[in-house]
Amino acid sequence: MPSRISAEIAQLARLARDGGLDLSQVSLRVKADLLMSTPSPAPDDLAAFGEMAATLVPGIDEATAVILARKIAGWRHAPARAVAALRARGGAVLAALIQHGLPLGEAEIEGLAGSSDGRLPAALAERADLTATAVLILVERGERALDFALMGNTAIALPRAALDLLLARARLDAGYAQPLLARRDLSSAEIAPLFLSAGPERRQAILDSLAALEALSPTERRPAVSAEALAGWLATAPDDRAGAFEALARHLGGGPALASALEADVSRDLTALALTAAGASVEDATRFLIRLGDEAAHSVDRIFAVVALMRSVRPAIAQRLVAQIGGTAPVATLRKGQHQPAMDPSGTPARQSPARTEPAGSTSEILRKIGAKRDGA
């Protein structure tokens, strides 16, 4: 007999002899330890334990029942009568069984996912055998703790419908971004809405994935912003930041949701992408960003960073990305039937030019002025 078990039984005997101990609270745990320490318990011993559990489990306190449930939940020799007695307790005891490996069928799992007892779905969210339906039921409950448990459960796949709900919540709650970005089962295209929270390598992977999608199924390009409209944006930016964002979002077909996202992103990366998607030159986009007059506008490093971002992203890709971040689905179009060489520099509505050219030194001149102004401050 293992020394730990021997010592525990000796202590129980002493306490029982001295009085004041209800052995029913611990005898089941001790018997379970004895049986579980044996590689192949005798059928008679298992039957006796099952009978003991059926008799004592209804009367023991919840803490003891939870401990016992944790012990035998995933034990392959667990007597059916013992498991049934613990399941009948419900609540925290059933939650412990579920969390620690109680064998469940698909229908049972999906039924428990919709339980009104919140402890049961919470225990279920950590299991590796969740069905796609169960995951969706859990996500549809709209409980943040459940969402985080599911996002952290890398043993399961997140079905598309569940992922869409989680991404929508990530637009409102920044805490969702990193758990989703940490999942390696999600493709770069699927996590495009999290671009602003991604690191450099993941950002590049997202851009590459969107470029591949664009090559396969080009999006319908919106008209480039007119000189008159752009002048209006530039004039509005210093005094009515929200109005400028609303105008930019409206031009891209994003509406209030995109306008709010533009205003909330203090890095101004999203604004830079939106201006690129709108067809603004890097020079004009930089002027707009500076005229916002916020913290990013007063940071030379931040301005250089957004300029680098704008130069690295084509308008069509920026349009896809802004639509993903803002929650507006991109509109895919079929590839046109006419032949066009892959490197045709002219561009057409179905394929944009491979690169944009800027007036030599124009943006650099703006950045030099910012640097000089800051050095003189």
N, C-alpha and C positions, 0 to 999 in steps of 0.2 A: 504494500500500500504506500503511495507517495507520502513523504514526510509532511508536506503541507496539509494533506487531508487528515493524517494521523493527529497532528497538532490541533487542528480545528475540532475534531471529534473529542479529543481530550479536554479541550476548553469547554465545549458544550456540556460534557459530562459533569465537569466541576460546577458550572453555572446551574445546571439542572439540580445537582445535589444540594447546592446552597439555596435554591429557590429563586423565585422572581423571574423565571424565563419561560415564555410560551414556545415550546419546541416546534410547534406547527409553523412558526414564522421562518425558521431556518432549516428545518429538516429536509424540506424539498430542495433547497439550494445545495445542501451537503450531499444528498443522494444524487442530485444531478452532477455535481463535481466528481463523485465517485464513478458514476457510470461513464461520464465523458472522458475520464482519464484512462478508460479501458478501450483499446482499439476495437474490440468486437464484444460488446456487452452481451451477456446471456439473455436469451428471449424471456426467460422467467423473471429476470431482474427488471427488464424493460416493462414487462406487463405489470409487475408490482409497482413500479414507479408511476406508470400511467394511472393505475387505480388510486394510488396515494394522491396524485395531482388532482384527479377528478373529485376526490373527497375534500382536500385541503384548500385548493386554489380559491374557491368561492369565499373562504373566510379569512384569508391572509390579507395584510394591508397592501395598499397599492405599490408602495416602494419595493416591497419584497417581490410582488408579482412582476413588476417591471424588470427587476434584476433577473428573475428566472426566465422571463420572456427573452431577454437579450442573450442569455446563455444558450437556450435550446432552439431559437428561431431558425437558424440555418443548420442545425445538427441533423445529419441524415438518419440517425437512429431515433430521433425524437418520437415517443409514442403518440399516436393520434389522439388518445384520450387527454393527454397532458396539453397538447396544442389546442385542442377544442376547448378545454377548460379555460385556458388563457385567452383565447379569442373571445370567449363569451363575456369576459370582463370588459371588453371594448376600451374606448378612451385611450389613455396613455399606455396601457398594457398592449392593446392591439397595435398602437403606433410603434411600440418597441419591437414587436414581432415583425411588422412590415419593414421597418428600417434595417433590421438585422438579418434579413434573408428568408422570411417565411415564404415557402413556395406558393405562388399565385398564378392562376390562369389569366389569359388576356382579358376575358370578360370581367373577372374580379378586379384586375388592375384598373380598368377603365371605370368601373363602378366606384371604386375607392377614390379615384381622381376627382369625382364630382361630389364627394361626401360633404355634408354640412358641418362635420367635425373637422376643423382646420388642422388638427394634429395629424390626421391620416394622410391628406395630400402632402403635407410637409415631409412626412416620413417617406412617402412614395417617391418624391422628387429626386432622392439620392440613389435610387435603384438603377441597375444597369439593364433591366429587362423591360423598361417602359416601352409601350407600343407608341406608334406615331399618333394615334388617336388620343391616348392618355396624355401625351406631351401637350397636344393642342388643348385638351380640356383643362389642364393645369394652367397653361398660359392664359387661356380665356378667363380664368378667375380674376386676373388683374391684380394679383398680390405680389408686391415687390420682392418679399422674401422668397416666395416660390420661384419667381423669375430668376433670381440670382442663384438659387440652388440648381435650377435646370441649366443655366448658362455655365455653371461650374461643373456639371456632370458630363465629363468628356466621354463617358462610356456609351452615351446615347447620341443619336442624330437628331438635329432640330428640323422637323418638317418645314417646308416652305411657308405654309400659312402661319405657323408659330413664329418663325424667324421674322416674317413681315411685321407681326405685332410687336416683337421685341425691338426691332429697328425703329418702329414708330415711337415707342416709348423712349428709345435712346435719343430721339430728337428733342425730347422734353426733359430728360434726366441724363445728365452727362455721366453719371455713375455706371450706366449700362455699357458704355463704349468699351472699356478695357476688358471686361469678362468676355464680350463677344469677339474682340480682336485677338484674345488669347486662344480662341478655339481654332485648331488647325484643320478642322473638317469643313470649314466654310471657305469658299473660293474668294479670291480677291474681288471678283465682280459682285459677289453677294454682300461683301462688307463695304462696298463703295460709299454708302450713306455715312460711314464712320471715318471718312477720309480726313476730316479736320482733327480727329483725335489720334490718328495713326502716326507712327514714326516714319522716318525717311524711306526706309526699305519697303515698308508696307504701302506707303503712298505710291512709290514707283510701280509696285506690283499692281496696284489698283488702276493706275493710269495705263499700264501695258494691257491689262485685261479689257478695259473699256475701249482701247484702240483696236484690239482684236475684234470685239463685238461691232465696233463701228465699221470695220472693213467688211465684215460679213453682212451687216444689215444697217446701212447708213440711216441716221436720224434725219428727219425733215428739218432743215435749217430755217430758223426764223430770220426775217430780214435784219440786216445790220442796222444799228442805230444811226439815225440821220444826224447830220451836223447840227441841225436846229435843236433836236431833242437832246443831244449830248451837251450843247451849250446850256440848255435848261437845267440839266442835271448838275453841271458844274456851278451854275449860279445858285442852285438850291442847296447844295451840300453844306456850305458854311453855316447857314442860319436855320435850316430845316432838315436835319439829318434823316429823320424818319420819313419825311416827304420824298427825299432823294432815293431812299431805299425802296419806297413804295413804287416810285416811277420805274426804277430799274427792274424790280420784280414783275411789275405789270408788263413791261416790254418782253420779258422772258416767259410770260404766261404762268408765273408762279403764284401770283396773288398774295394775300395777307400772310400766309404761312411762310412763304419764302422771304417776304419783307421782314418778318419777325426774326427769322433765322439770320438774315443779313445784319440786322441791328444787334443781335445777341453775340455774334462772333467778333470779339474784340481783337482777334489777330488780324482781321480783315482779309484773310485768305479767301473766304467765301465771296466777299465783294470783288476781289481781284478776279476770281474765276467767273463770276457773273458778268463783269465788264468784258472779259475775254469772250465769253459766250455771246455777248451782245454785239461783238464785232468792233469794239473800241480798240484803238491802237494802244500799245504799251505806254506811249507818252501821254495820251489823253486819260487813260486809266490811272496812271500815276498822279496826274494833276487832280483827278477826282478824289483819290485817296488822301492826298495832302490837304485838300480843301475841307475834308471832314473835320480836321482840327482836333482829333482825339489823340489818345496816347500813342496809337500806332503811327499816326501822322507825324508825331514829334520824335519818332525813333528811326534814326538812319538805318540801323540794322534791320528793322522790320520792313522799311520801305524797300531796301535792297532784296530782302527775302521774297516779298510779294512780286517784285519785278522779275526775279528769277523764276518764280512760279508761273507767271504769265507767259514768259518767253518759252517755257518748257511744255506748255499745253496748247494744243490746237483748239480753235473755237468749237469744232464739233464735239471734241472730247470734253471740253469745259461745259458745253451745254448738257451733255449726258450727266456729268458729275454734279452740276448744280441741281439738276432735276432729281437726282438720287438723294442729295443732301437735304434738299427742300421738300422732299416727299411728293414730287410730281413725276409721274412715270414718263420716261422718254417716249416719243412717238417714232416707231420704227417704220421705215418704208422699204419697199422692194427695190433691189438694185435695178437701175434703168437698163434697157436693152442695148443701148448704143455702146460701141467699143470706145474705151478711153485708156490710153497708156497709163500704167501705174504711176509714172513719174511726170505726167503732164502737169506743167507748172501753172496752167491757167485756172484750173479748178472749175467745177460745175455745181449746180444745186445738189447733185448726187455725191460728189466727192470734192472736198476742199483742197486747196493747194497744200503741198507738204509743209510749207513753212511760210511765215509772214515776214516781211521786211519792214524795218523801221527807219525813219530818217536818221542818217548817221549822226551819232552823238547827241540826239535830242533828249532821250531819257537820262543819259549820263550827265548832261548839262544841268537838268533839274536836280539830280542827286548831288552834284557838286555844290550847287547853291545851298541845298539843305545842310550839307556838311560844313560849308563855310559859315552859315548862319549859326549853327550849333557851336562851332569852334570860337566864334566871336561873342557867344552869350556868356 
